[in-house]
Amino acid sequence: MAPRPRLLAAALALLASGCSWFWPRVVSTHPADPEVFHSGFPLVAGARTDGAMCSLATVGPEVTLLVRPPAPVGEGFPLGAWCAAGEASSPGELGRAGRLVVLDGKHGRARGYLFPLRDARGLLVAFSGLAASADGWVNARLAQLAARRGLATFAPIRDESARPIAFDPLREARVALGGALAIVDGCGLRERHLAFVGVSMGGMEALLANREAAAEGLATRVAVLDPLLDPAAAARNLDSFWHSFDTDAMQAYFGRILRGRYGEPASTTFGDLLNRTSAGTVTVLARDAPSAWLCKADPAAHVVFLSDGDPVLGDRQASFARACGFPVRRARTKGHVGLACRLELFEELLQAADPPAAGPPPVNSERS
């Protein structure tokens, strides 16, 4: 009798395969719906797919590249003539091209992509998410919009050379800050004006860069989307077993990044990864994780956007902010860094990092 249920299930699947009405909805077909990814019955609550779809859509065409070993990147070129390149961004422009540059700063040699702008008044420093290309579409769009505000853009390349892989956010922040100041001085920008933006792991680096800039006496601002705030809490979410469909999908994708890009064995947990150090590591999580110091920071100069139900880092990593009353802003999008599902976030990030000169923007925040 045991085969009978299996035969019935197979027959039902075969019959339903030709009935599109039987399958759950993933994409909204209504032209007035602002959401493209909108799960329908029976995908409800934790079974919804919206967050994972928005997350992967933001990765875009690089979604298959991030799970492969990193492609070699050239050493780059000195600033040279790149300083004077780049016309102002026009309203119809879709993106800007970055030039690979190498810069010697106070904390070592920085490599990254410079999106130049002739007669720029300042520089935007854009930190990328884990494994994401510094010259990908996200930073190209940020550079396009920043150019309309009179800012050139520098997107630093994260060091992924250590094996086993280990990350050093404070070092990345310091090296990027040194490279940014080299651009400001080497290109003779009209103002010694810096602003920082970052997403995911790059969000933690951007927050640290802003902290380090303040320590050097610079008046800067930072705006981040779904940053790594509390590595221990984020690792618990990524290493969890009982979770939503969105979290399961993104956990599997980030797991593929660990195995395929960095050659990690299947036994490596995210807790192992985020606590791993290598020779010369300067980051001390107990001191440098944003959860350790952000509560005492000026919220006008440190703007944090959080998505609804982050399937990668989880909501609990922001518990410290709720406890201390640090204001965060709702990103009003689904998934982890779901920029593709709400493009207005690009302008909102820039507005927060580089507000009008008339004065600081109103907080208008919502408690997380």
Sequence and secondary structure as in RCSB ss.txt:
>XXXX:A:sequence
MAPRPRLLAAALALLASGCSWFWPRVVSTHPADPEVFHSGFPLVAGARTDGAMCSLATVGPEVTLLVRPPAPVGE
GFPLGAWCAAGEASSPGELGRAGRLVVLDGKHGRARGYLFPLRDARGLLVAFSGLAASADGWVNARLAQLAARRG
LATFAPIRDESARPIAFDPLREARVALGGALAIVDGCGLRERHLAFVGVSMGGMEALLANREAAAEGLATRVAVL
DPLLDPAAAARNLDSFWHSFDTDAMQAYFGRILRGRYGEPASTTFGDLLNRTSAGTVTVLARDAPSAWLCKADPA
AHVVFLSDGDPVLGDRQASFARACGFPVRRARTKGHVGLACRLELFEELLQAADPPAAGPPPVNSERS
>XXXX:A:secstr
 THHHHHHHHHHHHHHTT GGGS   B   TT S SB   TT  GGG  HHHHHHHHHHGGGGGTTTS       
 B SGGGGG      TT      EEEEEEETTEEEEEEEE  TT SEEEEEE  TT  TTSHHHHHHHHHHHHTT
EEEEEE      SS    HHHHHHHHHHHHHHHHHHTT SS  EEEEEETHHHHHHHHHHHHHHHTT   EEEEE
S    HHHHHHHHT SS  HHHHHHHHHHHHIIIIIT   TT  HHHHHH   TT    HHHHSHHHHGGGS TT
TEEEEEEET TTT SGGGHHHHHHT  BEEEEEESSS GGG THHHHHHHHHHS  TTS      B  
